[in-house]
Amino acid sequence: MLSFMGDIAAKVSTTDAMPGWVVLFVKFLLDICRNIFLDVVLLQRLLHNLLHLVACLRPCRHF
């Protein structure tokens, strides 16, 4: 088994790497997706808290 792994390592060159712009582009996309997800979660929590506040204040109205 060790000789099999040694044969594979010998055939893969050290310069066989992904271009730097691809890595930066993927990081950029992941950063944008994370920001959008956080914005959606924060908006949902804000709306939930606002609706909860309105529901709590509704019985306090005196007409």
KADA-V79494 format. One record per backbone hydrogen bond with DSSP energy under -0.5 kcal/mol. CO is the residue of the C=O (numbers start at 0). NH is the residue of the N-H. If there is no record, write none. Layout:
# KADA-V79494
co=CO nh=NH
co=CO nh=NH
This chain:
# KADA-V79494
co=0 nh=4
co=1 nh=5
co=2 nh=6
co=3 nh=7
co=4 nh=8
co=5 nh=9
co=6 nh=10
co=7 nh=10
co=7 nh=11
co=10 nh=12
co=12 nh=15
co=14 nh=16
co=18 nh=21
co=18 nh=22
co=19 nh=23
co=20 nh=24
co=21 nh=25
co=22 nh=26
co=23 nh=27
co=24 nh=28
co=25 nh=29
co=26 nh=30
co=27 nh=31
co=28 nh=32
co=29 nh=33
co=30 nh=34
co=31 nh=35
co=32 nh=36
co=33 nh=37
co=34 nh=38
co=35 nh=39
co=36 nh=40
co=37 nh=41
co=38 nh=42
co=39 nh=43
co=40 nh=44
co=41 nh=45
co=42 nh=46
co=43 nh=47
co=44 nh=48
co=45 nh=49
co=46 nh=50
co=47 nh=51
co=48 nh=52
co=49 nh=53
co=50 nh=54
co=51 nh=55
co=52 nh=56
co=53 nh=57
co=54 nh=58
co=56 nh=59
co=57 nh=60
